[in-house]
Amino acid sequence: MKKTLATTLTTALVIGAASTTFAAANPFSDVPADHWAYDAVTQLAQDGVIEGYGDTTFRGNQSITRYEMAQMVAKAMARTDVSASDKALIDKLAAEFSDELSNLGVRVANLERNADKVKWTGEARYRYWSRRVEDREASGHNGDGKDKQNKDTLLFRLYATGEINDNWRVVGRLDATTNMTTDNGGSGKTDNVKLTRIFAQGDYTNFQVRLGKQPFFSTETNGLLFDGNFSGAGVTFGKQLKTTLEAGRWTLDNAGDVMAAVSAKNDQAANYQGIMLNYAPYKLTLGAGYRHLSSDAFKSVPSYSNSKDVADREDSAQIWSFGAAYRFDRNWNLEGAYAENTKADNFKTAHNIQLSYKGANRANAGSWGMYAAYRYLGENVAVNSTYDTFLNNTKGWDFGVDYTPLKNTYAAVWYFDGKQLANDKSAKVLYGRLSYYF
């Protein structure tokens, strides 16, 4: 009988893989062959409370540990359709193996927490740009001299979030891009994969701290100035009025055409310090910010300073910004922003005004939205704008429509029609995007 019971007990374990791991790491002593628990569990098996293979075959002689017995008891305890006599046996077994059951419960809970500690999400994105920029190179910008440029790319993005404890977590982001026009990497000759973010974040009541390569977004202007990443530290505190302090390094490779070209040549990242204030009472949102960046690369930007002597040119940026938004109801939103770099001599201001209606929600199939905006983007202040139709040093009208065809998808088309600030010649951009989220 004990031989049959041993086979039944071993093969009916509800957490087979986990039990093997736990038993190997923390072996329990065997239950003595003459222990009363064998008879009790045999009775439960005969009553169908504990199930074996479902047939009468023997599967070999195996020892039963107290740990394995506790797992069987735990399974029996989960049953609610048992007789009074079987319930009494289960209670007696639970008392006998209480320590092992407690240990099992802790370990199962830990296993569940570990399984949830790292969460992966991601996006597969297709993007298409068609740019028509008249005499772009003659205006002093980096480029190939063409008036027409078309590009379509694929982006595969993975987010990983790892829980450290109740307050802290680690966040990472991997971006892989490929250029479908040239059948190679985003802007080079090979496909590329980059670790674009990796930072630790601590969340407390009305207080947050971030350490590492983290998001760099001008919240007070809703992305008029920056939408990228920087390496350093940031803290945000406050409830209705939120204050954000940031400091670190930011590469000008992420800036507009001219600054990116200069940075790539001089390999100069900028030292960065900034403060943002954001106040959101009810339907109104107000924001203000100040950012200071310093790098010798600024001296080589042709339009930045009027000084002919490079040694006398400004090597820093001092950007002041203000923004406001008002949501009339669930559908309509009006926002505006203004910024100025007081260290630059030319193209030093930027402003935006945008009216939005609804908006696509990727969780809600069939949702959609549209917007109309006028943007003025001086290249020495709006250096890394969030707009997908962004053309450095331009002004003009921007229109867009977005739509969610299926749950966890997003489709959009945007169009910019304007002029270049340097020569007042035409600048047009058509942008399309299709994203799948998982």
Residue pairs with C-beta under 8 A, 6 or more apart in sequence:
1 38
1 42
2 33
2 38
3 58
3 61
4 42
4 58
5 38
5 41
5 42
5 45
5 64
6 61
6 62
6 63
6 64
7 52
7 53
7 58
7 59
7 60
7 61
7 62
8 45
8 50
8 52
8 53
9 41
9 50
9 52
9 64
9 68
9 69
9 72
10 59
10 62
10 64
10 68
11 52
11 53
11 59
12 45
12 50
12 51
12 52
12 53
12 72
12 75
13 19
13 68
13 71
13 72
14 71
14 74
14 75
15 71
15 108
18 107
18 108
18 111
19 67
19 68
19 71
22 67
22 104
22 107
23 65
23 67
23 68
26 67
26 103
27 65
27 67
28 65
28 66
28 67
28 68
28 100
29 65
29 66
30 63
30 64
30 65
30 66
31 37
31 38
31 64
31 65
31 66
31 69
37 69
37 93
37 96
37 97
38 64
40 89
40 92
40 93
41 50
41 69
41 72
41 73
41 93
43 86
43 89
44 50
44 76
44 86
44 89
44 90
45 51
45 52
47 82
47 83
47 86
49 76
49 79
49 82
49 86
49 90
50 72
50 75
50 76
53 59
66 97
66 100
67 100
67 103
67 104
69 93
69 97
69 100
70 97
70 100
70 101
70 103
70 104
71 104
73 90
73 93
73 94
73 97
73 101
74 101
74 104
74 105
76 82
76 86
76 90
76 93
77 90
77 94
79 90
82 90
94 101
116 163
117 162
117 163
118 160
118 161
118 162
118 163
119 160
119 161
119 162
120 158
120 159
120 160
121 158
121 159
121 161
121 437
121 438
122 156
122 157
122 158
122 159
122 437
122 438
123 155
123 156
123 157
123 435
123 436
123 437
123 438
124 154
124 155
124 156
124 157
124 435
124 436
124 438
125 154
125 155
125 156
125 157
125 433
125 434
125 435
125 436
126 152
126 153
126 154
126 155
126 433
126 434
126 435
127 152
127 153
127 154
127 155
127 388
127 431
127 432
127 433
128 150
128 151
128 152
128 430
128 431
128 432
128 433
129 149
129 150
129 151
129 152
129 429
129 430
129 431
130 148
130 149
130 150
130 429
130 430
130 431
131 148
131 149
131 150
131 391
131 427
131 428
131 429
132 147
132 148
132 426
132 427
132 428
132 429
133 143
133 147
133 149
133 391
133 420
133 425
133 426
133 427
133 428
134 147
134 420
134 425
134 426
134 427
135 147
135 423
135 425
136 143
136 145
136 146
136 147
136 420
137 143
137 144
137 145
138 423
139 393
139 420
139 422
139 423
139 425
140 258
140 302
140 303
140 422
141 257
141 258
141 392
141 393
141 422
142 257
142 258
142 260
142 261
143 149
143 257
150 181
151 179
151 181
152 179
152 180
152 181
153 177
153 178
153 179
153 180
153 181
153 186
154 177
154 178
154 180
155 175
155 176
155 177
156 175
156 176
156 177
157 173
157 174
157 175
157 176
158 173
158 174
159 171
159 172
159 173
160 171
160 172
160 173
160 174
161 169
161 170
161 171
161 172
162 169
162 170
162 171
162 172
163 169
164 170
164 200
167 202
167 203
167 204
168 200
168 201
168 202
168 203
169 200
169 201
169 203
170 198
170 199
170 200
170 201
171 197
171 198
171 199
171 200
171 201
172 195
172 197
172 198
173 195
173 196
173 197
173 198
174 193
174 194
174 195
174 196
175 193
175 194
175 196
176 191
176 192
176 193
176 194
177 185
177 186
177 191
177 192
178 184
178 185
178 186
178 191
179 185
179 186
179 187
184 190
184 191
185 191
185 192
186 192
195 213
196 213
196 229
197 212
197 213
197 214
197 215
197 229
198 212
198 213
199 210
199 211
199 212
199 213
199 214
200 210
200 211
200 212
201 208
201 209
201 210
201 211
201 214
202 208
202 209
202 210
206 237
206 238
206 239
207 235
207 236
207 237
208 235
208 236
208 237
209 233
209 234
209 235
210 233
210 234
210 235
211 233
212 231
213 229
213 230
213 231
214 229
214 230
214 231
214 232
214 234
215 228
215 229
216 226
216 227
216 228
216 229
216 230
216 246
216 250
216 384
217 223
217 226
217 227
217 228
217 386
218 224
218 225
218 226
218 227
218 276
218 289
218 291
218 321
218 339
219 244
219 276
219 278
219 287
219 289
220 276
220 277
220 278
220 287
220 288
220 289
220 321
220 322
220 323
220 337
221 287
221 289
221 321
221 322
221 323
221 337
221 338
221 339
221 352
222 323
222 325
222 335
222 337
222 386
223 385
223 386
223 387
224 321
224 323
224 337
224 339
224 350
224 351
224 352
224 382
224 385
224 386
225 289
225 291
225 319
225 321
225 339
225 350
225 381
225 382
225 383
225 384
225 385
226 383
226 384
226 385
226 386
227 384
227 385
227 386
228 250
228 254
228 384
229 254
230 246
230 248
230 249
230 250
230 272
231 248
231 249
231 250
232 246
232 247
232 248
232 249
232 272
233 246
233 247
233 248
234 244
234 245
234 246
234 247
234 248
235 244
235 245
236 242
236 243
236 244
236 245
237 243
240 279
240 280
240 281
241 277
241 278
241 279
242 276
242 277
242 278
242 279
243 275
243 276
243 277
244 274
244 275
244 276
244 277
244 278
245 274
245 275
246 272
246 273
246 274
246 275
246 276
247 272
247 273
247 274
248 272
249 269
249 270
249 271
249 272
250 269
250 270
250 272
250 293
251 263
251 269
251 270
252 259
252 260
252 262
252 263
252 268
252 269
252 270
252 295
252 297
252 383
253 260
253 263
253 264
254 260
254 384
255 263
255 383
255 384
256 379
256 382
256 383
256 384
256 392
256 393
257 379
257 392
257 393
258 301
258 302
258 303
258 379
258 392
258 393
259 297
259 301
259 379
259 383
262 268
262 297
262 300
262 301
263 269
263 295
263 297
265 300
266 296
266 297
266 300
268 295
268 296
268 297
269 295
270 293
270 294
270 295
270 297
270 298
270 317
271 293
271 294
271 295
272 291
272 292
272 293
273 291
273 292
274 289
274 290
274 291
274 292
275 289
275 290
275 291
276 287
276 288
276 289
277 287
277 288
277 289
278 285
278 286
278 287
279 285
279 286
279 287
280 286
283 326
283 327
283 328
284 324
284 325
284 326
285 323
285 324
285 325
285 326
285 327
285 335
286 323
286 324
287 321
287 322
287 323
287 324
288 321
288 322
288 323
289 319
289 320
289 321
289 322
290 318
290 319
290 320
290 321
291 317
291 318
291 319
291 321
292 316
292 317
292 318
292 319
293 316
293 317
293 319
294 315
294 316
294 317
295 315
295 316
296 315
298 304
298 305
298 313
298 314
298 315
298 316
298 317
298 343
299 305
299 310
299 313
299 314
299 315
300 310
301 380
303 344
303 345
303 346
303 347
303 379
303 380
303 393
303 422
304 313
304 314
304 344
304 345
304 346
304 380
305 312
305 313
305 314
305 344
305 345
306 345
306 346
307 313
314 343
314 344
314 345
316 343
317 341
317 343
317 344
317 380
317 381
318 341
318 342
318 343
319 339
319 340
319 341
319 342
319 381
320 339
320 340
320 342
321 337
321 338
321 339
321 340
322 337
322 338
322 339
323 335
323 336
323 337
323 338
324 335
324 336
324 337
325 333
325 334
325 335
325 336
326 333
326 334
326 335
327 333
328 334
331 357
331 358
332 355
332 356
332 357
333 355
333 356
334 353
334 354
334 355
334 356
335 352
335 353
335 354
335 356
336 351
336 352
336 353
336 354
337 350
337 351
337 352
338 349
338 350
338 351
339 349
339 350
339 351
339 381
339 382
340 348
340 349
340 350
340 381
341 348
341 349
341 378
341 380
341 381
342 348
344 378
344 380
344 381
346 380
347 378
347 379
347 380
347 381
347 393
347 421
347 422
348 378
348 380
348 381
349 376
349 378
349 381
350 375
350 376
350 377
350 378
350 381
350 382
350 385
351 375
351 376
352 373
352 374
352 375
352 376
353 373
353 374
354 371
354 372
354 373
354 374
354 398
355 371
355 372
355 373
356 369
356 370
356 371
357 369
357 370
357 371
358 367
358 368
358 369
358 370
359 367
359 368
359 369
359 402
360 367
360 368
360 369
360 402
360 403
360 404
360 410
360 411
360 412
361 367
361 404
362 404
362 407
362 408
362 409
362 410
362 435
362 437
363 404
363 407
363 408
364 404
364 407
365 404
365 405
365 406
365 407
365 409
366 404
367 403
367 404
368 401
368 402
368 403
368 404
369 401
369 402
370 399
370 400
370 401
370 402
371 398
371 399
371 400
372 397
372 398
372 399
373 397
373 398
373 399
374 395
374 396
374 397
374 398
375 387
375 394
375 395
375 396
375 398
375 416
375 418
376 395
376 421
377 385
377 390
377 391
377 392
377 393
377 394
377 395
377 421
378 393
378 421
379 392
379 393
379 421
382 392
383 392
387 398
387 416
388 412
388 414
388 431
388 433
389 398
389 400
389 414
389 415
389 416
389 429
389 431
391 416
391 418
391 420
391 427
391 429
393 420
393 421
393 422
394 416
394 418
394 419
394 420
394 421
394 427
395 418
395 419
395 421
396 416
396 417
396 418
396 419
396 427
397 416
397 417
397 418
398 414
398 415
398 416
398 418
399 414
399 415
400 412
400 413
400 414
400 415
401 412
401 413
401 414
402 410
402 411
402 412
402 413
403 410
403 411
403 412
404 410
404 411
405 411
408 436
408 437
408 438
409 434
409 435
409 436
409 437
410 433
410 434
410 435
410 437
411 433
411 434
411 435
412 431
412 432
412 433
413 430
413 431
413 432
413 433
414 429
414 430
414 431
414 432
415 428
415 429
415 430
415 431
416 427
416 428
416 429
416 431
417 428
418 426
418 427
418 428
419 425
419 426
419 427
420 426
420 427
